[in-house]
Amino acid sequence: MATISTALRKFKEPTKDELTRLFFSIPPEDGAPKQDVKGKEKGGDDHDDEPKGQMDINAVLSMGQEGVEDPYNGRLYLIPPYLSFVSLDRKSVRFTIPLCTIRRVERLNTRTGVYALSLLFWHGMKIIVQLTALRPTADLFCAYLRDGLKSQLQQGNMKSMKTFVKTCYSEGLLASLEDGSSEKVDPSFASVDEAAGSFGKDDEPTYQGGLGLKFKFPGDPKKLREASKIKLWTTYLKAHGRNLTLLRYPQFTRLVQVGLPNRLRGEIWETLSGSLYLRFANPGLYQKTLDDNKGKATASIEDIEKDLHRSLPEYSAYQTDEGIATLRRVLTAYSFRNPELGYCQAMNILAAAILIYMSEEQTFWLLEVLCDRLLPGYYSQTMHGTLLDQKVFETLVQRCLPMIHEHFAAVDVQLSVASLPWFLSLYINSMPMIFAFRIIDCFFCMGPKVLFQVGLRLAILKINGEALLEIQDDGGFINLMKEYFASLGDSAHPESSDPRTRAITRFQELLLVSFREFSVITDETIQAERRKLRGEIISSIESFSKRAALRNLKSPRRFSKDQLGYIYDALFKAICIVPALADETKPTSLVSIDGAVDPNKQETRIGLQTFRIYLSEIATWARDEKVISNGFQERVDREIADHELIDRLFYFWDTSSRGSLSLQDLVDGLDGVLFNDLMENIEWFFNVHDKDKDGSLTKDELLKLSESLLFIFRFEVGDAYLGAVSRFMTNAFEYGDALLPRAEGEDEATTPSIGNNQPYLNVATFRMVVLADEILESFFSTDLSASFRLEPVDTTVPPSNSGFLGGLLSSIVTDDNKKFFNRFTDEIGKTIGKHQVVHRPSIGRQMQLQEPKARESLLTPTMRRSPSKASFATTETTTTEKSTSSQSLAPSTPTSSLGPDKTLPGTHATPSLPHVSFANAALMERTAFAIDNVKDDEEEEDATFGIGGDDDDQMMDEVDAFLEAHDSGLSAADQALAKGMYLATYCTSSDHDTC
């Protein structure tokens, strides 16, 4: 399914605080969202009582025992509920310790001017922190630290910590050393039973371990030197803390590069990644998630079932029901934990590998950290994080290995063919597991840069540089990489005479090249390249999503490929503003596969709010465009129109009655109006307003239809369109009344009463009324279809504002600041008299204004039911006066039986547009002129009725004298023309000579 990647548009660069938390592997500020009994997530309300005072200060860190480690200058961070430290070089020394593990804090009595604190941790380890800052700053830091410790005590975290640490393998490892009172450590310390015994009480929790405890770990323990590694790590953990109180000194990094012991690997992974803190803060949440969602079926669960038996099938645990069930529970729990992501391919490989060394609960929390923070976007529906890092890798190859890059470009070999699976599976599927886990060890310890240094991308290519320059196609590249990965355990220098040199394996050589020659690649380098290339990757994903969506349409109708692209772009832009309707089971996608609507795999559907934005991009009358000039600038402001016509169109296109529209619905709907002729458009507009689909309009629906026409014509220049709507309403009501059925014996002069919701006007009558008006005929013939314009929509990704100047510019040029500037310039323009606002018309056709004339009734003489000619003439006179008025928009009275105070039934119940209200008000408030005052006519009863009297003869003589006096104003040609028109009008051929 093609996914709309609108979420990528909302990506924001992490803030300074977020980067600090990521560096120290501290969970987000609100912590892991909690879930109530109903499974709903809660925010960080439970943490409101935690102190919000965060502070950092310069400090010098030293161990409590002299001679164990050298002092290190650095920065001490108080990020409640954690205390963190990093050396100045940001790589030598680092730690993140929960405040609840601090048992005692003392201020040391030192020489004047030195402010030092002694901190004793739960495991008996002591450190000394010298605060190298001004006294008030140091006092403030200590006050924040004191408040944080009190808060942890009140919340009971110090008590729960005692139980939690017993679930860590290192506790049992060092406890066995203390009980044996010997420096020799038994490497076979692994069984759960033995661990339980070492903890004392059988009912207390034991340490958590992975499937390797039962099904054995990959590799030969003797060749991997497990006993030696365990001894080295035991010595380090005893002096530098463990699990929650672990300190990371330079020796720690070297031990990780050598390789973690199998039984300790899971604990070190979760400590370095920070998932240990999530597990500590949310006890029992994993099992609760499984219990709350037991028996639920989702699309993610279906996908999980398909991939279970393809997850590291070579490992013995996944050849049994127990191993498969363990993997199923972890992936299912995470899909409910993160329903937006659900499940993505390659997550099964990653989870299966982690479960070898970690328990289900540990794997659950480590998956969250990997997918959300360490590898964001790697395991999403679009895999945008993987594609972005792939692009970054290609850029680094071009920069560091230009010869290989040029050769690959010359022979058209794509690096992504082989390297993309490396990113997705973290090399687990590409090389032997014992080497892949060594890479993952370094990844958790040193960060994502390892995935690029270890060339494993760049180093791999450099070591195999000569062979890579000889390949000619993608197949040769893939085969070369497979052969190299299969030989990682072989000697890198088999012909050397030095035994030590022969003992160096190709994998060791790979690590050496990675960390020495490509140490210039830092986390800052990776982040900079990601910011630079993110826009390109987003555009590529959106382009692919667009092609897939259009390709999977059930029917493109009569649209061309470019037109379908414009429809999609308008939809995509609308969804970026107002997101599509949420789907609880699957991330949004544009289309369903094979046209089938799976209830668990819904296609993207938009609601009414999104449709209004979409239609404003397509239809000219669905938006208000104002051209504003103020003397400083001229701009076009666009606002989304709000009218019932838009809502009617939304539900008219919703043929499935689901209350939402898909891309296919939009294509079908636009096809039904863009390619219509005159008659089809008239019927289409009629059907949009026929709410009950009975083939007839009621009086209320007829009024709504007229208001829709007024809405479309609201910004047209002149009053020609408004007059056309007025004439339409008059004719429609007159014809509708004339065609109403009458009961036997009913007076034909009266209009039958009919309810407002009763059928009143059918489509044939509506068509005839429309065709009687030249303006409306022109509108339905061409203008209606032309108002839907499929034009290119700007959906380009805004450029990334990286660097100081880019960040400063992005903080200044914001939408709010632009609006403020526009308002400011508009006020100045009003002050100086240069502010002007012009609305763009929706149709834009120049209609020539016509002189008012008497309206001709659409009724034929046989249809006129009134026997009184005078009565009908009165009706025509009244109607003509209203139709010729440029401001009159309401329907006139169809018969003379309605007085001036009566209105059509139902018209008062329908809200009207401002144009209608204004016109009605203007009609009712006609100015009284003195010349119109009625006076008594004293000569009214004269036999001549005022015609042919002496006064009339005198007035006619004055008129003749005036015409003769001004007759010279006509030229000879004009007089000849006037005479010819007179003869043609009043004289026939028989009396031409007489005339």
Salt bridges, closest charged atoms under 4 A:
GLU13 OE2 - ARG534 NH1 3.38
ASP17 OD2 - ARG21 NE 3.48
GLU50 OE2 - HIS47 ND1 2.81
ASP56 OD2 - ARG75 NH2 2.55
GLU69 OE2 - HIS240 NE2 2.85
ASP139 OD1 - ARG135 NE 3.37
GLU171 OE2 - HIS123 NE2 2.51
GLU171 OE2 - ARG242 NE 3.14
GLU204 OE1 - LYS166 NZ 2.89
GLU270 OE2 - ARG279 NH2 2.96
ASP292 OD2 - LYS288 NZ 2.86
ASP303 OD2 - LYS586 NZ 3.17
GLU305 OE2 - ARG328 NE 2.70
ASP307 OD1 - ARG310 NH2 2.15
GLU322 OE1 - LYS214 NZ 2.72
GLU360 OE2 - ARG329 NH2 2.61
GLU368 OE1 - ARG337 NE 2.80
ASP389 OD1 - ARG530 NE 2.82
ASP441 OD2 - ARG265 NH2 2.84
GLU517 OE1 - LYS462 NZ 3.53
GLU529 OE2 - ARG399 NH2 2.49
GLU529 OE2 - LYS532 NZ 3.80
GLU536 OE2 - LYS391 NZ 3.32
GLU542 OE2 - ARG9 NE 2.75
ASP569 OD2 - LYS546 NZ 3.16
GLU603 OE2 - ARG605 NH1 3.19
GLU617 OE2 - LYS573 NZ 3.36
GLU617 OE1 - ARG638 NH1 3.38
ASP624 OD1 - ARG714 NH2 2.54
GLU625 OE2 - ARG623 NE 3.19
GLU625 OE2 - ARG638 NH2 2.80
GLU625 OE1 - ARG840 NH1 3.59
ASP637 OD2 - ARG635 NE 3.20
GLU639 OE2 - LYS626 NZ 3.24
ASP642 OD1 - ARG612 NH2 3.82
GLU644 OE2 - ARG648 NH2 3.37
GLU644 OE1 - LYS704 NZ 3.12
ASP647 OD1 - ARG612 NH2 3.09
ASP665 OD2 - ARG605 NH2 3.03
ASP668 OD1 - ARG557 NE 2.67
ASP671 OD1 - ARG558 NE 3.04
GLU734 OE1 - ARG855 NH2 2.77
ASP773 OD2 - ARG727 NE 2.95
ASP783 OD1 - ARG845 NH2 2.71
ASP826 OD2 - ARG635 NH2 2.59
ASP826 OD1 - HIS835 NE2 3.77
GLU827 OE2 - LYS830 NZ 3.95
GLU876 OE2 - ARG864 NH2 3.91
ASP932 OD2 - ARG926 NH2 3.97
ASP993 OD1 - HIS992 ND1 4.00
